[in-house]
C-alpha cells in the first residue's frame, strides 16, 4: 500500500472528500456512501461517531428500529394486531425491558455515554426516517422516543431465543412419552436455532501471505435485514463490518484494519427452565415454593393493547430463579401437592406447568456492552482477546487474525456453573441441587493449526462441546475443510491445498454438497421389491451428485422423497406418542410462541439422518418406509428445478405495507455449506439462511468483500432497498470500499445535528446508483438492470474513459477531451427529444444508453420516419473480469427494449450502427431486428435496422 493509499483510508485524511475545515469538533460528523449505498461515517470523536451511527440507522432503517423498540417493550400487538400477542406476552413476562434498564445502569460511565450518544442520534433522525418509510402510514404509527437503555433491549430481544431454551420443553415431552433414554434422540440444530459458517486461513495458505477470514451467519432472514453493512471512522479507530440496527458499534463481524474478527453460534446452553410451584395468598399476592419453603415473590399486572381487539391483562411474576414465562397462578392452586409435569390431558390448561426462565443478564445485570467500544479500538488479536473476556451473550466461537499473522480461536460468553441436568431438561425449582453456582464455566480456546493453516467453525460439536447439548451435524465443517484442502488429520503431512485469495472464498460460501443425504440414499439403494417407476427413481437419485443446485431437478426429487419419508416416520408406531394428535405443539400447556421448538414433524425432518441410522426403528422398517416413499414419489409426475421451489421466505413485521414480491430461489439446503434451511416434511421454502456473507482480507482491507440479502436501505422503493438481492442469490459479493476518494459525501442531517457543507455535486447526482431510475428490470441469470439519467458533470470522467477506448471508435469521440464529452452530454440533456442514461447492472455502470426522436434528429433526413419510430444508441462498458459473462450485451438489450416498448406510443425501435460494425449488426439480427438500407451521415456510413412490436409478439 502506498502512502497515498494510507492517507486515503485515514479518517482525517485530507485527500479528495476529506473532512471540511474545522470538522474535528466534538459534535460534527459526515456521511459518505459507496455505489451500493452503504454508509461510511466519519466523525471527530467516538461519541460524535456513535451519534452519527444512530442518526444513520434512523434514516435508513426507521421502520426496523421502531419495530425493535416495540418488541423490547412488548407493544407490537398495539399496531400489528392479535397475531403479535404471543411475543408481547413473552417480552413482558420475561421482563426484557426491565433487564435492559438494569444492565444499562451498571455500564461503565464511558460506555453509558457512548450508548446515550447513539440514542441521541436515533431520536434526532427518527422523524425524518419515518417520513420516508411507508410502513408507518400503513400501520397508522408514529415513531416513539428511544430511551438510553433501548439498544440493550434490542440486543437482548434479538438473542433471547438464540440459545434455544424452548428445546428443553421438547426434550421434556420426548422423555415423558418415549422414555428418559430418548430425551436427546432428536438432538441436532433444530428449527429454532441460528448457526453460522466461519473459517480462517493463515498467511501460509493465502496468495498474499496474510490471513483471510470468511463466513456467513445463518439467521432467520428478515426484511429489512438483521445486519447492516457500515463503516465507522474517527481518530481512534476505523472499522468496517456488520452492525445490528438499533445497537451501536460492530459486534460480530468487523475489520479494523490491523485486526479482523468473526463469530459463529457456539451452541452453548446458558439459560435454564425451572418448574415452579406457585400459590395465591389471601391478600392477592403470590408465593413460590423454594428450597426453604414458601415465600412471597414479585407480582404485578400489565395491560397489552391489541389493534382491532380487546386489551389483555398479563400477570408478571418473578421468583428467585427468574421471571415466570409459562403458566399462570391459579386461585385454587394447591400447596405442596402441585404437579411437577403436565398432565396426560394435553389440551387441559389446568394441567399446564408453571415454568420460570433464568438467564445470565437477568441474574448479573451485565449484557456485555462494555465490550463493544473495546472491539472498535482493538488493534491486535491480543487487544481483541482481552476485550472478549467480558463478552456475555450470545455465547460465540470467535475467529480473529491481525496483520502480524497472529490468530485467535476461542469461545466467548457467560455460561453459568450448574448441574448437567439443567442443560437437558426442565428442573424443579424447589430443589437446591439445581441452583446456579458462583462464577462461570471456563471458555475453551485452541490454537489455529499451523500445519494445516486453517481453522473452521460451523456449529459442530467441537471447541464448545463442553458447554452444550445440541450441535449441528459435522457435515458443513467437514465440507469446508475438504474444500480448503485440509481434511482432518492432514497436518502430519504438512500444508495441503492451494493458496487462496479473498475472491476465492465465494466458492466455499456457495457449495451445495449435501452429505446428510447419504443414509437415506443408502437405504434407497437396498429398498426391496420396487416397481419399475420406483426403480427408475432409485437409479436416478443414486447417480445424482448430491448437490442441491438451483437448476437441479434431482435435488427437488430428493427433497420430495425426504419429505415423504419424514411423514411416514411420523406415522410409525415407535414415534406415535409424539406425533399426530399427541404432537406436543398441539398442547395448550405451552405458549404458541414455542411451537416451532415443539412440533414433531420438523424435529423428525432435521433429525432424519439419525432416525434412519439408530435402532429406534428396526432396519427392516426403515427399508420399508423408504421403499414406500419411493413408490409414492415415483407415481407423481411433477418435476421442477430446486431453485423454483426453494425460495426465501423472509419475515416482515408488516408484509402488506409494500407491494407483493416474488422472492428469489436459491441453491443449498440445511446441511450444505450454503445453508438455506427449508423444513423437511413441511415446506421447501426457507426462512433461515445466510443473513450476510463476508470476507476479511488482512493484507489489503480494500480487497475484502461482503453482501446482505436485500440492500443497505430498509426504505421500500429506494435505490438500495433490493440492489444486493441478485448478488446474494447468485453467490456473488460486493467490494468493501475503503478509499474515501471513491466514496461520495451525502447531506444527511436534521436541524439539531452538525452537518457538513454541501458538496459541489449533490450526492444523489454524483452516485449513479442513488439516482431515481426511469426503468428497472430483472434479467434472469444476469442481474437487475436500472436506467438512470446521465449527469453530465458527475459522469464526465466515466463517459470520457468509455468513449475514448479503441473498442468505442464507432462512437466517434475517440479524440475528445473530458470537457468536450461533458459539453456534448450537457447539450443532449438540454433537448426534450434526446435523452442519455447510464445502465446499471446490480448498481454498477454497465452501458451508456441514449434515446431520440428520429424526426428531431439528423437521421430523420436519411429515411422515411414512421409514426411511433423511436431511436436508440448503445455503448457497452469495457468488460471487467466479473462482468464478462456470456450473453452480456443481449441481456442489456433485453432491458433496453423492455424500456422502450413499455411506452405504447413506441411502435418501432430504430438503430443506426456503423456499417463496418459487423458484430453489432449480427447482434441486432439475432435479437430480431430487420436490417434496412445503408445511409450516409457526416461522421459515418451507417446501416439502419428496425425492431417492431410485432416481431416480439407484442400488441
N, C-alpha and C positions, 0 to 999 in steps of 0.2 A: 504494500500500500504506500503510495507517495504521500509527501507532506500535504499536498493539496487535497488528497483524499481524506486524510485525517482531519484537516480543518473543516471540510465539508460535512463531516459527521458530527463535529463537536456542537453541543447545544448552543454555545455562544460564538461559534464561528461567524466571521463577517463576510463570508463568501456568498454571492448570489442573494438569496432571500433570507439573509441572516436577520437577527433581531434589529428593530429600529433603535435609534439613539435613545439612551435613557431607559431602555427596556428592562434593565436588570433590577428595577424597583420590585418590591416585595409582592405587589398585587398584580403585576402585569402578566399576561400570557398571550401566546399566539397559537393559532390552529392552522396546520398545513394538512393537505391531503394528497394522496397519490392518485394514480389513474383509476383505482378501484374504490376511491372514496374513503380509504382507511385513514383515520385521524392520526396525525403526528403532532403531539402537543409539546410546546416549549415554554418554559417559564423561568423566572429569575431565582426561584427557590422552591423547596419541596412543598410548602403549604400552598403557594400560588399554583403549583402544578396539580396538586390534589383538587384544588378549586376548579381548575380547568378541566380535569377529568370528569368531575361531577357534572359540570356545565355541559360538556360534550355528550355525556350519556343522556342527559335530559333532552338534548336536541335530537339525537339520533335514535334514542330508544325510550321515548316518553311513555308510550303505552306499556311497554315491558316493565319499566320502573314502577308505574302505577299499579300494575298487576302484582308485582312482587311485594310492594308495600302492603297491599290489601291481603296478600297471602300471609304475611307475617302477623297481621292484626286479626286474621280470621274474619274478614269482612267481604269476601269475594261474592257471597250469595246476595249481597245487597244490590249488585248490579248484574250478576250472571245468572241469578235465579236458583231454584231448588237443587239443581244438579251440582252446585258448588258447596252445598251444605256439609257434605261429608268431610271435606277438607277443613272448613271453618270450625266444625266441632272439634276436630283433632287439634288444630292450631291453638284453639282456646284451651282445651283440656291439657295439652302438653305444655302450655304456658311458654310458648315460643317468644312472644314479645317481652314478657317479664324476664325471661332468661337473657335476652339480648340486652335489656336495661342493666341487669346485674353485671354482665360481662363488660359493658361499656364503663360502668362505674369503677371497675377495677383495672382499667387500662392505664398504662404509664402516661403521665401528663402529655408528653410529646406525641404519643400515638393518638390520644384523645383529640388533641388539637388538629392533627393530620386528618383523622376521620371527620371531625367537625368541619374542616375546610372543604372536604369533598361534599358533605351535605349542603353547605352553603352554596356550592356551585350547582348542585341539583336543584335546590329551591329557586335559584336565580334563573334557571333555564327552563323550568317545567312548563310555565305558561306558554312560552314560545314553542316548545316542543309539542305540547298538547294541541296547539292550533294547527300543526302540520299533520297530526295523526287522525285519520277518520274514525278510528275506533271510539274515541271519546264521545263524538257526536252520536255514533250508533248506540253506545251504551247509556247515553244521557248522563255522562260522568264528567265532573270537573276534577282536575288534579288536586291532590291533597298535599299537605306540608310534611316533609321529611323531618324526623327527629334525629338528634345526633347518634342515637343508637340504632337507627333503622338499617344501616349497612350490615351490622352484626346480625340483625334479624333475617336479612336476606340470605346471608351465608348459612345461617342455621336452618332456615326453612328449605333451602336448596339441598342441604345434605342430611337432614334429619332421618330420611328413609334410605340413605345411601348404604348404610351397613346392613340393611335388610332385616331388622329385628322382627318383622312380621313372619319371617320364615320359622321362627320358634313356635308360632301358633300352628303352622303346618306340621312341624315335627311332632308337636304335642298330639295332634289328631292322628297322625300316622302311628305313633307309638300306642295310642289308646285303642286303635282299631286293628292294627296289624301286629302289634307286639313291640315291646321296648327294643328288641334287637333290630327292628326295621326302621327306627327313627331316622337314620341317615341314609336310607335306601335311595332317596332322590337327591342326595347331596351333590349339587353342582350349581353353577351360577345360573339361577333361575330367572323367571320372567321379570322380577322386580329389581334386579341388581344392575349396577353400572360397572363397566370394565374399561380396559384400555390396552393398547399395544404400545410398547416403547422399546427402543434399542439404542445402544451406544456402540460406536466403532472408535477404537483408539487411533491415534495418528498412524500407527503401523499398518492399518487396514484401509487408509484413505488415499486418494490421489494427491492431497495437499500436504500430508504429513501432520495434520491437525485433527482433533476429534470431530465427529459428527454425531448429533443426537437427533432421533426422529421418532415419530409415532403418531397415534391418533386416539383421543379419548372417545370411548363408546358410551354415550348417554342417550336418554330419550331425546329425539330430535324435536326441538321447539321452534316455533316461528313467532317472533324473532329468535335467533339462536342464543344458546346459553353462553357462548363465548364471543367476545368482541376483539377483533384484531386492533392493536393500538400501539403507539409509541409514546413514552413518557420521558422527557428530556429536561434537565436543569443542570446547573453547575455540579451538583453532587453525583448525578447518575444519568444514564441514557439507556433505557431498556425498551426493547420491543417484545411483544408477547400477546398472550390471550388473556384478557381480563373478563371477569364476571360482571355484567352490567348491574350496577347497584352497589358494588364493592370496590373500594379504592385499591390502587396498586395492581400488581400482576402476580398472582399466587402460584398457579400450577405450571405454566409453561412460559419461560422467559429467556431472553438472550440479552445480557447486559454488556456485550462487547468483549469483556475479559472472561466471563463465565456464563454458561447456559445451563438450564435445568428443565426437567420434565418429570411427570409423575404418572403412576397408574394406581388404581384401587388395590390396596394390599389385601382386600377381602378379610380384614381382621374383624373380630367380634368385640365390640366395646360398649354395647348397650344391652341392658338386661330387662327382662319382664318378670314381675313378681305377682303371684296370685295372692290378692288381698282378701281379708275378711273385714267388712265394714258394717256398722250399725248406726241407726239414727237414735239420738238421745231424746229424752222427753222435751227438752227445750229447743229441739230442731237442729241441734248440732250433729256432728258426725264423729264417730270413734272408729279406730282401726285396731286390729289385733297385731301386736308386735312381740318381740322376744320376751318382753317383761309384762305382757298382758295388754289390756285395753287402754287406749289413751286418745285424747282429743286431737283431731287433725284439722288442718286448714280447709275451709269450705266456703264458697260464695257462689252466686249465680250471675250469669251474664246473658244478655239478650242478643241474639243473632238476627239481624234484619234479612228478609228474603224478598227479592224482587218478584212481584206477582203472587206472593203468598203471605201467609201469616208469620209474624216473627216467632222465633223459637227460643225458649229458655234453656240454657245449658248450665248444669251444676259443675263447678270446678272444685275438685277435691285433690289434695296433695298429702300423701303420707310421708313417713320418714324415708321411704325408699324413693319416692318421686311422685309426679302427678299421675292420677288415675286416667287412663286413656280408653279403657274398655269396661263396660258395665256401669250400672248405676247403684246408688244407695237405695235399698228398698225400705220403706217404712216398717215393713213386717220382717226385716232381716233378722234371722236367728243369731244367737251369740256364738259360742264355741262350736256349734254343730254346723256352721256354714260349710257348704260343699267345697271341695278343693278342685273340682273339674266340672265341665259342662255335663249336663245330664244326657241320657240316651235320647230324649226327645229333642232332636236338634232344632226344631222350629220353635221351641218354647223359650221365650226370652227370659222367663223366670229362672231358667237353669243357666243363664249366661254367667261366665266367670267375671270377677272384678279384677282387673289387671292394671298394675302401675308400671311406668317406664322410668328407668334410671339411666341417665346419660351424662357423660362427663361434664359438659359445660354447666348443666343444672346443679351439679354437685360442687364443682370447683369455682364457678364464676369466671372461668377462663375459656375463651374461644380461640386463643392463639393469635389474636390480631396484632399483638406486638411484633410478631414475626414479619408481617407484610412489609413495613418500611425497611426492615433489615435486609430482606431479599433484594429490594431495589438497590440498596447500597453495596451489595456484595461485589467484590472484585475477583475473588478466587474461590476455588472449591472449599478451602478452609473457612472462608467467611460464610459461605452458604451452609456448610455443615454446622457451624456454631449457631447460626440463626435457626436452623431446623430443629435444634434441640428443644425449642419452645413451641413447636407445632402441636396442635391438639386434634382437630378433626377437619375433614375425614382422615383416617389413617391411610397413609400412602406409601408406596415404594417409590423412591426417588433415584433418578439417574442424573448426574451432573458431570461437567468437564470444564476445564479452563484452557486458556491459551498456552499455559506452560506444559500441557499434557496431563495434568493431574485429573483424576476421575473420582467419582463417588457413586456408591451403590448401597443404599440403606433404606430402612423403614423409618418413617417419621410419624409421630402421633401418640395420643394418650390411650393406652389400653389398661383398664383397671385390673388390679390383682384380685382375683376371686376364684372360687372353685370351678373346675372344668364343666360341671353340670350346668352352671349358669349360661354357658355358651350354647348349650344344646337345646334347653327347653325352658318353659315357664317354671319358676321355682317358688316355693312357699315363702311368703313374706315374714311369717312369724318365727321361722327357724333361723337362729343366728349363724348357722353353718354357711348360709348363702350370702352373708353380708360382705361388702367390699372391704378390703384391707387398705392400709395406708400405701401411698405411692402408686407407681405404675409399672407395668411389665417392661423389661429392657427391650429396646428396639433393635432387632437384628441388623447386621451390616455385613458386607463381604467386599473383597477386592475384585475389581474387574480383572478377568483372567488375561494376563499378559500374553499367554501362549496363543490363545485364540483371538485376542484383540477385540472381543465383543462382550457385551452384557445385554441380556434380554429380559424384559418383564411383560407378562401378558396374563396376570391374574391367576397364574397356575400355582399349585402347591409347591412353592419354592422357598424363597427367603423368608416370607411371612408365615410359613406353615405353623410355627408355634403359637400364632396369635388368632387363628381362625378355625372354622369348621368346614365351610363350603368354599371350594375354589373352582376356577374354570378348568375344564379338561386341558391336558397338556398340548393339545394339537396346535394352537396358534403359536405358542412359544417354540415348539419343535420345528414348525414350518419356517418361522423367521430365522432360526439358527441354520436350518438347511439352506434357505435362500442366501443367507450371508456366507455360506460356505464353511460354517463352523459347527458341525454336529457335535453333540455332547461326547466328550472323551477324545476329541481331536487334538487337544492341547499337547499331548505327548508326542504328536507327530509334527509339532511346530505350527506356524501360521498356515491357514488354509483359505482358499477363496481369493478372488481377485481384489485389487484395490477398488474402493467405492468413492464416488463423488456425491455431493449433495443432491444433484439432479437425478442420480440413480435410485434414490430412495423410493420414488413413486412405484417402482416395480415391486417393492416389498409391500407398500401400502395396499396395493390393488390385487394381491394374489388371492385366487379363488379356490385353491385346492381344499376339498372337504374331507379331511382324514377320518372324521367321525362316521362317514358312510360305510366304512369297512365292514362292521359287524352285520349290518342289515344286508349288504350285498353278499357277504359270505353265506348267510342263511339262505338268501335267494338262490345262490348257486347250487345249494343242496336241497332246495324245496322239492318235495316228491309229487309225482302224478300231475304235472302241469299240463293244461290243454295247449293246443297249438298257438293260440294268441298269447297266452302267458309265457310260453317258451320263447316266442319271439321277443317279448318284453324283457325276459331274463337275459337273453343273449345280447340284446341292445345295451342294457344297463351294465352288463359285465364288460362290454367293450368301451363304455363311457370313460373319459379321462378323469372323472370325479372333480371336475372344475365347475363351479356354479357361475358360469359366464352368462352375461346378459343375453347373448344371442343363442344360448344353448337350449334346445327343446328337450334334450336328455336331462338337463338339470331340473326342468319343470316336471318331467316324468318321474324322476327320483322323488321330488317333493310330494307328488301325489301319492306315490307308493308309501312314503314315510307317513303321511297323514293318515292313510287308511290303516296302516299298522298301529299307529297310536290309538285310533278309535277301537280297534279290535282288542288291543291290550287292555284298554279301559273297561271293556265288557267282559274280560276274563274273570272267572270266579275268584282268582287269587287277589285281584285288585278291587273287586266289587265293594268291599267295605269302605273304600274312599272314593268311589265313582258313582255316577248315576244320581239317584235320589239321595244317596249318602254323601255326595260330594261336599266337603267342608265349606266350599264357597256359598252353598245354599243356606248355611246355618245362620239363624238370626242372632246367634250368640256373639258374633263379631261385627264390627262396623264394616259397611260396604267398602270403605277406603282400602281395606286389607284384602279384598277379594283376589286381586292379581297374585298374591302370595298363597292363597288358599285353594285356587282352582286346580282340580286334579288333572284335567287333560293337558294343560300347558306343562305341568310338572312332569307328566309322563313323556311329553314331547321332548323336553330338554334333557331328561334322563334316559332317553331311549337307548342309547348305546349301552348303558349299564344294565337296563332291564332286559336287553337281549343277550346279555353276557352272563349275569349272575344266575344263581339257581332258584330264584323266586318261582319261575315257571319251568317245568320240565323242558328239556331240549326238544322233545317231540312236539310239545305245544307251541314252542317258538317257531319251529319249522312250519307247522300247520297254519299259524297266523300269517306268516309271510307268504305262504303259498296261496291262501285265500285272498290276501290283499293283491297279489299279482294277478289272479284271475279277475278280480273286481276292476282293477285299473286297466287291464288289457281289454276289457269289454267296452270301455268308453273310447271314443274316437277323438276327443278334444286334444289338440296339441298346440302349444304356443311357446315362444321363447321365454326364458326365465325373466328377463327384464320387462316383459309385458305384464306379468302378474306380480312381480316382486318390486312394488313401488313403495316409496317412502310415504308414511302417513304421519305428518308432524302434528304435535299438539299445539293448538291455538286457543288462547283464552276466549276469543270471540270470533269463531270461524266465519260467521255470517256477515261480518262487517266489511269484508273486501270480496271482490269477485271470485267465484269458484275457480280453482286452478286444477290443472292436470299435473299431478306431482310426478317427478321423474322416476323411471325404473332403473335399478342398479343391479350389478352383479353381486356375488358374495352370499354369505349365509352366516348363521350364528357362530359356527366353529371355524370359519375361514379367517385368514388374516384380515381380509376385507369383511369385517364382522357387521353385516347388516341383518339384524336378528328378527326374522319372522317368528311366528309362534306355531310350531308344527302341530297339526291337528286342528288349528283354529283359523289361521289366515296366512297367506303368502305375503301380505303387506308387512312392512316392517316399520316400527316406531322407534327402534333403538339402533344406532349405528354411529359412524364417525361424526361427532359433533364439531370436529375440526381436524385438520391434518397439519403437521408442522415438520420442518427440517431445520435444525440449527447447525450452521457451519461455523466452527471455531477458527477457521483460517481467515475467512472473509465473511463478515456478517451479511454483507450485501448479496452473497450467494445463498443465503437462507431462503426458505420457501414456506408458504402457508396457504390455507384455503379454509373456508367455512361453507356450510351447506347452502346458504342463500346470498347474503351480501352484508356489507358493512352497515347499511342503514336498516332500521326497523320501520321505516315510514313507507307504507304502500304507495306505489307509483313513482318513488324516487328512482333516480338512475342507478342507484346501488342497492336497491332492495332485493334484486334477484340476479345481479350480474355475475355472481360466482357459482350459481347453480350448475351451469353446464360444466365448468371446471371440476367442481366437486363430483358430479355424477360420472364424469369420464375419467376421473382419477388424476387429473392434472392439478398443478399448484401455481399460485401466483408468486412473483418475486417479492421479497422483502426489500423495499426501497429505503436506503439509509442516507443517501446523499441529499442534503437539504436543497441543493441546486435543482434536483429533479422533482421536488415537491412544489405545491402551489399553495400559497397563503390564502386563506379564506377569511371572510368577515363574519365571524360568529360571535355575537355579543348581545348583552342586554344593557340597559341604561345603568344598571347597578354594578357593572363589572368593567375593569380596564380593558381597552381594546387597542389594536394596532392601527396605524394609519392605513388608509385604503390604498392598495397597490395600483400601479398604473393600469394594468389589465385586470379586470374583475376576475375573481377566482372561478366563477361559473363559466366564464368565457374561456379562460386560459386552459382549463382541463376539458378536453372533448367529452369525456365520459360524464361530466357533470352537466352538460347541456341538455335541454329538453329534446327528445327525439321526434322527428316527423314520422318515423316509421320504425317499428320493431318487429322482428320475425325470427322465430327459432327454426333453424335449418338442421334437421336431424343428422346427427353424426358430425356436425360442423361447429355449432355453437349458436349464440344469439347475435344476430346482426341488427345494429341500430344505426339509423341515418340521422346525423346531427348537422346543423348548418355549419359551414366553414366560417371561422372568424379570421378575416384576413391578417390582422395584426398578430394574433396569438398563434396562428398556424403557418405563418410565412416561412419559418425555418424548416418545418416539416415538409411543406409543399415544395420548397426550393430543392431540398435534398432529393425528393422523388422525381421531379420533372427534369432534373439535370443529369440523371443517370443515363448511360448509354442505352439501356433497355427501354427508356422512355423517349427515344429520339423521335418517334412518330407524333409525340405530343407537341413538338415544335417550340420548346422553351429551353433547349439544351444550353444556349449561351446567355440565358437571362440571369441577372443578379437577383439576390434575395429581395431587394427593394422593388425591382421590376415585377417579380412574381406577386408581391403584395399589392402593388398598384393594379395589376390585372384583376385580381380577385376582389379588390375594393370596387372596381368598375362593375364586375359581374354582380356583386352584392347590391349595387345601386339600381339594377334593372329589375322591373317587375316580371319580365318574361324569361329571365335566366336565373338559375339557382345552382349553387355549389354545395355539396355535402361531403362530409367525411363518413365513410362506412366503418363502423367499429365492430370488430369481432370479439365478443366477450370483453368489451371495454377497451380493446387495443385497436388503434387506427390500422385499417387493412386496405383501404382503397379510397380514391377520390372519385366521386360520382356527380356528374353535372347534368342538369336538365335544361331544356329550352323549348320555346315555341318556334317551330320551323318557319312560320310566316313572319317572324320578327328577327330572323337570323339570316346571314348571307346564304346559308344552304338552301333557303326557300326560293332563291333565284335560280337554282340549278335543277329543280324538278317540280312537278305539278303537286303542290301541297294539297292533301285531302283533309276534310273536316275530321277532327279527332286525332290528327297526327301529333306525336309528342316525341321530341328528340332527346337522346341521352349520349353522354360521353363517359367513358370508364377508364381509369388508370389504376391498375392493381399495385399495391405497395410492394417494395422489394421483399422477396420471400425470405423469412427467417427460418432457422432450423426447425423451430417448433410450429411454424406456420405453413411450411411447405408440405401440405397434405394433398393427397390425391383428390382431384375434383375441387380444388380451392376456388378457382375462378368461377366454375359452374355454380358452386354453392352461393357465391356472392351474387351472381346473375339472377339466381332464383329469388333472392331477397329484393333486388332492384326491380325486377319485372313485377314482383308482387306489389311493390310500392306504386309503380306506375299504373297498374291496372286496378288498384284499389279505388281509383277515381273513375267512375263510369263514363265520364266525358272523354277519356283517353281510349281510342279505338285501335290505334296502331303505333307501335314503337318504331322510331327511325334512328338508325345508326349510320355513321359515315367513316369507318376506319380507313386508314391509309391503304391504298390499293395494293401496296407491296407487303402489307402485314398479313401474310398468309395464315399465320397461327390464329390471329383474331378472326379472320373471315371463316376459317374452318370451325372455330368455336361457335360463331353465330349460327352457322348452318346446323351444327349439332343440337343447339338449343331449340331450333325451329324457325329461324329467320329465313326469309326468301331473299336471295341476292337480287339487287337491282343493277342499274347501269353505273358505269364509272362517271364521275363528274370532276371538273377541274375547278379547283379553288386556288386563291393566290398562294397559299402556303403548301399545297399538296394536291396530288391526284387521289381522290377518294373513291370508294366503292359504297354505294348505298345498299342498305339491307333493311328489310321490313319484317316485323313480327305482329301479327294481328291477334285479336282476342279469339277469333275462330280457330286459329292454328293451335291454340292452347285449350280449346274446348270450353272457352268462357262465353257467356251470353251477356 
